[in-house]
Amino acid sequence: MNKIEFVSKIEETYQEYQTVLASLNEAQMLQPRICGEWSVKDVVAHITWYEREMVGVLTARALTGSDFWNLSLEERNAAIHAGNRDRPLQELLAESEQVHRSMMKLLDSLTDEDLLDAGRFREMPPDWIPWQVIASNTFEHYPEHTAFIRKAFPD
């Protein structure tokens, strides 16, 4: 994986996610239990949290982040949901856009070598590959939730 392919894959899958979001009105985004137990608004908060964590990793050039990473996936996602449940939709959408822009700007500063060498990120296990860590929180993550939203709101 090189940087051009990597960034392109993030942009492509994020755009698909954004296109699906743009097709929904506010009532649809707030409708409960559309994506499993979550509303679309909850999905936006969820994806934004994971992207924000990648902003932290990229800024610090270290495998650092929230204490939520010490929880199981289910517990972590429940904590993210609980922390964002009462936030207004428009606030979450604006934050999502800002966090994504910040992450993309930070990714632009990486080299191909940075994406391949765990040694360029403090505390990252040597057998991990940085682009895979980021991918699991971006271009591998967006399609999963985009599919749920599409299923809930078919054309």
Secondary structure, 3 states (H helix, E strand, C coil): CCHHHHHHHHHHHHHHHHHHHHCCCHHHHHCCCCECCECHHHHHHHHHHHHHHHHHHHHHCECCCCHHHHCCHHHHHHHHHHHHCCCCHHHHHHHHHHHHHHHHHHHHCCCHHHHHCHHHCECCCCCCCHHHHHHHCCCCCHHHHHHHHHHHCCC
